[in-house]
């Protein structure tokens, strides 16, 4: 795990961010718009 300040970042999280970054750099148009993302979360909360 990498340390940043007081916090330890789990390796799985570092790997996930790197993988998502690679996918984004290959196809930036596939990124989710923040408004769509927030609406999706809002809809999930309402369902729960």
Residue, then its C-alpha position, 0 to 999 in steps of 0.5 A: x500500500x502507498x502512504x499519502x499523509x496519514x492514509x494508506x491507499x489499498x493496492x486494489x484501489x490504485x490498480x482500479x484508478x490506473x485501469x480507469x485512466x487507461x480506458x479514459x485516455x483511449x476513449x475520452x468520449x466514453x467518460x460519464x458526464x457528471x450530471x448523468x452520473x449524479x442523476x444515476x446516483x439519485x435514481x439509485x437512492x430513490x429505489x433503495 
